[in-house]
Each structure stands twice: as C-alpha cells, then as structure tokens.
Amino acid sequence: MTAPPPAPPRRRRARLRLLAPLVALGALGAAPASGQETPAPEEAPAAPVLGAIEAARQELPEHLRRVPAASGALRAAEARVLEIERTIVTNREIRDTANLQLVDLGVRREEQRTTITVQRARRLDAGVRAQGLRDRLSELAVAAYVGGGRTEDALPLGAGSANDASRQQILVDAADSTLRDRLAEAEAEVDAASDAVATARDALDGIVAEIQETTGRRDAAQAELAWAEPALAPAQQAYRDAFMESGIAGVELLSVVAYDAYRRAADGQGACGISWTVLAGIGRVESRHGTYGGSRLQSDGTTSPRIIGIPLDGRPGIATITDTDGGAFDGDPVYDRAIGPMQFIPSTWRAFGRDGDGDGRADPHNLYDAAAAAAGYLCRSSGNLGDAGNLNAAILSYNRSQAYVDAVLGHRRDYDRLGL
C-alpha cells in the first residue's frame, strides 16, 4: 500500500495555511501642536499585496488551481478580497507619498525658521546701528545749538588751526550728511529684514498648515490600513473556502471539495489503477456528492447535517442488519443504517474506515475519509481496476446491482469528459 496522500484543504487552519500576514504597522501617535508636527518615523517596508486573488489560489493544491469553479458565494468572496486589496494598495500609496512629503515639508519648515532667525538678528543689528547714528546726529545738533552756532566743538575731528567759520560749517554739514546717509542705509536694512521676516513667517505658516493637512491625510490612510491589512488573510481564507464549496462549471452537483476528496483518495491507491471518476460516480449515486436531503458539503469535506440512511430493519426490499456500533456512527442502537456521503454500513466502516484528511481520525461523515475508505474497499481484492471486468466486479462488491454499476459508470463517463 502506498503512503497516504497529503492532507486536503480544511476549514481548520491546519489544513490550509493562511498567507503570511501582511506586515502590520503600529498605530501612529497624535500629531503634535501646530508648528511642531514631525514626519512619521521610518517604518519597516510592508509586504507586497498585489495579486491577492492569485496569492490565495496559490495556497490551494496545484491540481485544484485550474478547476473552473463558479458560485455566487465565490464571486462575493472574490469581490471582498479585491475590495480589501484596493484599500490596501490605495492607502499605502497615500501614506507613503504623505511621508515623503512630510520629510520635504520638514526641511522647508526648518529653512524658514532659520531664515526668520537670521533676519531677526540682521534687523536687530541694523536697528542698533541706526539708533547709534541717531544718537550721533542728536549730539551734533545739540553741540551746534549749545555753541550758539559755533560748530567746532561738534566735529568729531579737531579743527586744527583753521578758524574760518564757513570752512567749519562745511565740515559739519559733511559729517551730518554722512551720518544721515548711513542712518538711511541702516533703516533700509531694518525694513528689508522686517520684510524678510514677514515673508518667511507667512511661508512658515503655510508650511505648517500643509504639514497638518498632510499628516491628517497620512493618518487617515493609516487608519484604513489598520483594518484592511489584518483583514486580507481571513478574506483570502474565506475565498478559498468558497472556492472549495463551489460547483464545477459544466457538471451537476460536483463541488471542488468533492472532486478533491475523490482525487486524493484515488491517488492514494495508485497501484490499484482506480480513477477519481469512479469514486465520483459512486458518490453521485450514493449521496449526490454529500448533498442528499439538503445536506451541505463543507470546505473541509464534512457533511452538514449528517447523511444517515433508513433503518435496515427488514421491511420489504430492505435487508435486516441489527446494530453493530451501539449507535456511535448512525445514532440508532437497534438497527444499523448506511452512513455518510459514501453510505457505509457501520460494520464495514469499522473494517475499512480511513483517515483521508490527516486529522487523526476516521470520520464516515467526512468525504475525504469516506472516499479514501471506498477506494481501499474497491481495491482490496479486485486486481487492477483499469480492467473493465475487474472494475465491474469491484463496484458490484460495493452494491450487488448491475443497474447500480451501470449508473456509476455512466456518471464516470460524464466526469471523464471534464479532463481534470
């Protein structure tokens, strides 16, 4: 007997690994007071998210990726994954762009602050010089007034031996004119520095406002990412679950999970030559692939509610089989009943039950387990089932009715045409 096949995809996370979670970024703190905002600290790069549907499909077994599945639930699950993907891609771009802008705005803000500091110092220096010049002009004027028109005492330089009044007046006028020119220059520099401070102050106010707006945009994007990034992996798992429960296009009742169960069971009996389509033919006749009586075949292969046949109590056309399992499998402590999607009798299940999904137990109500048991039962002594006669005998051992065999083989031909 060959080694059992790998575990099939199941709703439990042990059966289908989730995608590696996207890198979740920590919540950003509130922005500081106006004029004190700083760009976000450097963040670790987030994992790529493009192709979220394809990434979800890559987690499926390779033989399932080309199965043409279709259902309303699958379309809804795909739409949800795409919605989350668009949210993540859009808001990562907004956040990253905003962070780059905040770095540039921070540089520009510091430049304007430096300009204001420099121009204020320049204005102060020019103001001190202007005041000194005003004081000197006042001294000249006072000296001239006190001297009763005698200006030699007001000159900054000695008059020497020159006593000519007109010459003295010329020198005073020249000194006065020079001081006034220098004062005008200092006052002009004060005005220019004041204008530069005002211009830089206006620019700084605009930059601060832009920082606040950009910070708000970044934080709004981060808030969207805070829910979207953690939501992607569960949405992808929901997509895979919906995919497994979806029907296969072009064939009645056969779901992806049913195909997977039959395929794995057949692969686990490779030396026997049984095909998955034979097992599918039996599953179709026995329980409509786990959907008989309103039951639903879930993504892990479990039927809900369980499929349990009528009591084998000897009524007309029915065999009599008294209880062999204490009601453990069929819930009936008096008579046995056929159980599960492959409709085993409890006593037969005890002999041939298999753990087809690798969860550590053989469950007749799980199609992975039941299909593996059916494959083992059919292959037990019938030779190579690639031979038509051997196959016919094997199916007759499952149900001693040629009409049953013909129905199974008819469905098998339909499934063979799928080319899976």
FENZINOR-V789911 format. One record per run of one state. SS is the DSSP state (A for helix, B for strand, O for the rest). FROM is the first residue (numbers start at 1). LEN is the number of residues. If there is no record, write none. Layout:
((SS	FROM	LEN) (SS	FROM	LEN))
This chain:
((O	1	51) (A	52	7) (O	59	3) (A	62	3) (O	65	4) (B	69	2) (O	71	1) (A	72	75) (O	147	5) (A	152	3) (O	155	10) (A	165	81) (O	246	1) (B	247	2) (O	249	6) (B	255	1) (A	256	12) (O	268	2) (A	270	3) (O	273	3) (A	276	12) (O	288	4) (A	292	3) (O	295	1) (B	296	2) (O	298	4) (B	302	3) (O	305	3) (B	308	1) (O	309	4) (B	313	1) (O	314	6) (B	320	1) (O	321	1) (B	322	1) (O	323	12) (B	335	1) (O	336	2) (B	338	2) (O	340	4) (B	344	2) (A	346	7) (O	353	13) (B	366	1) (A	367	13) (O	380	8) (A	388	11) (O	399	3) (A	402	15) (O	417	4))
